Amino acid sequence: MKTTDLVFLFSRDLDGLLSEISSYKLEEDLWITCCEVNNSAGNLALHLCGNINHFINHVLGGTDYKRDRDSEFSQKDVLKEDLIKLIQKTKKNTLQTLKKLKHADLIEEYPTDTPMGKVSTDVFLINLLGHLQYHRGQISYHRRLLDHPASL
């Protein structure tokens, strides 16, 4: 995998996350949970930004980001505008970090512990991309269900 591929894919999928959050018709719907689903779209967006900011921008990019994973799921009623700004900032920093990586960086072991154990940086970045896509899909489904409550 090339750095340019990772830049393209993370850019595309962070734009998709931004589009999903922006598409909520009612701001309060971002925080609705139901049917034994514990995570709202707002919390999933916070979680995705926290995950990317930690594993890409802090570990690989050297930013001073301090992750508070618990608050990603406990914060409620963050303004939609603030979520959008957070996603935009996360995207900007992520693309800057990824563009600095060389092929040699990608094939080296990821520099810190991961939930996957010891893996190369490129494998871990692909895993992070899958995580982003998975939760983005959940957000899309959540939004579409709320936009059409009669279909529930």
C-alpha positions as a Python dict, from the first residue, in 0.01 Angstrom:
ca = {
    (1, 'M'): (0, 0, 0),
    (2, 'K'): (124, 348, -87),
    (3, 'T'): (93, 658, 126),
    (4, 'T'): (-107, 823, -152),
    (5, 'D'): (-359, 539, -132),
    (6, 'L'): (-400, 588, 241),
    (7, 'V'): (-440, 964, 196),
    (8, 'F'): (-709, 906, -65),
    (9, 'L'): (-899, 648, 144),
    (10, 'F'): (-889, 836, 474),
    (11, 'S'): (-985, 1159, 297),
    (12, 'R'): (-1279, 989, 127),
    (13, 'D'): (-1405, 821, 442),
    (14, 'L'): (-1361, 1121, 670),
    (15, 'D'): (-1553, 1324, 409),
    (16, 'G'): (-1819, 1053, 426),
    (17, 'L'): (-1834, 1084, 805),
    (18, 'L'): (-1863, 1461, 770),
    (19, 'S'): (-2144, 1418, 518),
    (20, 'E'): (-2334, 1179, 744),
    (21, 'I'): (-2313, 1404, 1049),
    (22, 'S'): (-2402, 1710, 839),
    (23, 'S'): (-2707, 1528, 697),
    (24, 'Y'): (-2889, 1486, 1027),
    (25, 'K'): (-3206, 1693, 991),
    (26, 'L'): (-3251, 1739, 1366),
    (27, 'E'): (-2945, 1808, 1577),
    (28, 'E'): (-3089, 1620, 1875),
    (29, 'D'): (-3115, 1302, 1662),
    (30, 'L'): (-2735, 1278, 1675),
    (31, 'W'): (-2769, 1168, 2038),
    (32, 'I'): (-3061, 924, 2017),
    (33, 'T'): (-3008, 564, 2114),
    (34, 'C'): (-3272, 296, 2098),
    (35, 'C'): (-3341, -73, 2054),
    (36, 'E'): (-3051, -187, 2273),
    (37, 'V'): (-2803, 12, 2062),
    (38, 'N'): (-2592, 199, 2318),
    (39, 'N'): (-2398, 433, 2091),
    (40, 'S'): (-2545, 740, 1931),
    (41, 'A'): (-2415, 882, 1604),
    (42, 'G'): (-2262, 1171, 1797),
    (43, 'N'): (-2072, 935, 2025),
    (44, 'L'): (-1955, 726, 1730),
    (45, 'A'): (-1825, 1042, 1560),
    (46, 'L'): (-1640, 1143, 1879),
    (47, 'H'): (-1502, 789, 1906),
    (48, 'L'): (-1380, 783, 1547),
    (49, 'C'): (-1207, 1119, 1585),
    (50, 'G'): (-1052, 1010, 1915),
    (51, 'N'): (-931, 684, 1763),
    (52, 'I'): (-777, 850, 1457),
    (53, 'N'): (-632, 1140, 1652),
    (54, 'H'): (-463, 899, 1890),
    (55, 'F'): (-341, 621, 1663),
    (56, 'I'): (-249, 832, 1359),
    (57, 'N'): (-198, 1192, 1463),
    (58, 'H'): (-47, 1136, 1808),
    (59, 'V'): (146, 811, 1763),
    (60, 'L'): (260, 861, 1403),
    (61, 'G'): (239, 1239, 1373),
    (62, 'G'): (369, 1340, 1714),
    (63, 'T'): (80, 1569, 1808),
    (64, 'D'): (12, 1634, 2175),
    (65, 'Y'): (-337, 1479, 2153),
    (66, 'K'): (-444, 1310, 2478),
    (67, 'R'): (-717, 1056, 2426),
    (68, 'D'): (-1003, 1019, 2673),
    (69, 'R'): (-1183, 716, 2532),
    (70, 'D'): (-1445, 708, 2807),
    (71, 'S'): (-1559, 1062, 2726),
    (72, 'E'): (-1600, 966, 2359),
    (73, 'F'): (-1895, 757, 2475),
    (74, 'S'): (-2016, 961, 2774),
    (75, 'Q'): (-2033, 1310, 2621),
    (76, 'K'): (-2382, 1405, 2508),
    (77, 'D'): (-2536, 1695, 2327),
    (78, 'V'): (-2218, 1826, 2165),
    (79, 'L'): (-2332, 2076, 1905),
    (80, 'K'): (-2348, 1947, 1550),
    (81, 'E'): (-2133, 2243, 1444),
    (82, 'D'): (-1866, 2138, 1695),
    (83, 'L'): (-1872, 1777, 1571),
    (84, 'I'): (-1827, 1902, 1216),
    (85, 'K'): (-1530, 2118, 1320),
    (86, 'L'): (-1376, 1822, 1505),
    (87, 'I'): (-1408, 1596, 1199),
    (88, 'Q'): (-1261, 1866, 974),
    (89, 'K'): (-965, 1919, 1209),
    (90, 'T'): (-913, 1544, 1241),
    (91, 'K'): (-911, 1509, 862),
    (92, 'K'): (-666, 1796, 815),
    (93, 'N'): (-423, 1658, 1073),
    (94, 'T'): (-460, 1301, 948),
    (95, 'L'): (-383, 1389, 589),
    (96, 'Q'): (-80, 1593, 700),
    (97, 'T'): (47, 1300, 907),
    (98, 'L'): (-12, 1041, 636),
    (99, 'K'): (157, 1253, 368),
    (100, 'K'): (476, 1260, 577),
    (101, 'L'): (500, 881, 594),
    (102, 'K'): (746, 704, 367),
    (103, 'H'): (718, 350, 236),
    (104, 'A'): (977, 240, 492),
    (105, 'D'): (754, 378, 772),
    (106, 'L'): (458, 176, 646),
    (107, 'I'): (635, -158, 644),
    (108, 'E'): (792, -114, 988),
    (109, 'E'): (619, -245, 1298),
    (110, 'Y'): (357, 0, 1432),
    (111, 'P'): (543, 188, 1709),
    (112, 'T'): (313, 113, 2004),
    (113, 'D'): (80, -155, 2132),
    (114, 'T'): (-234, -211, 1927),
    (115, 'P'): (-552, -407, 1992),
    (116, 'M'): (-421, -640, 1718),
    (117, 'G'): (-85, -705, 1882),
    (118, 'K'): (235, -648, 1686),
    (119, 'V'): (166, -560, 1322),
    (120, 'S'): (319, -343, 1054),
    (121, 'T'): (210, 18, 1035),
    (122, 'D'): (34, -30, 701),
    (123, 'V'): (-167, -326, 833),
    (124, 'F'): (-270, -125, 1138),
    (125, 'L'): (-369, 175, 923),
    (126, 'I'): (-585, -53, 708),
    (127, 'N'): (-745, -180, 1029),
    (128, 'L'): (-815, 181, 1137),
    (129, 'L'): (-969, 249, 797),
    (130, 'G'): (-1198, -52, 839),
    (131, 'H'): (-1296, 71, 1185),
    (132, 'L'): (-1382, 412, 1038),
    (133, 'Q'): (-1589, 254, 760),
    (134, 'Y'): (-1771, 22, 1002),
    (135, 'H'): (-1884, 299, 1235),
    (136, 'R'): (-1958, 536, 947),
    (137, 'G'): (-2195, 272, 813),
    (138, 'Q'): (-2364, 247, 1153),
    (139, 'I'): (-2410, 625, 1156),
    (140, 'S'): (-2557, 618, 806),
    (141, 'Y'): (-2805, 348, 901),
    (142, 'H'): (-2896, 533, 1223),
    (143, 'R'): (-2957, 859, 1036),
    (144, 'R'): (-3169, 699, 765),
    (145, 'L'): (-3386, 521, 1021),
    (146, 'L'): (-3446, 846, 1207),
    (147, 'D'): (-3520, 1031, 883),
    (148, 'H'): (-3794, 775, 807),
    (149, 'P'): (-3947, 675, 1144),
    (150, 'A'): (-4262, 536, 979),
    (151, 'S'): (-4051, 252, 842),
    (152, 'L'): (-3957, 141, 1196),
}
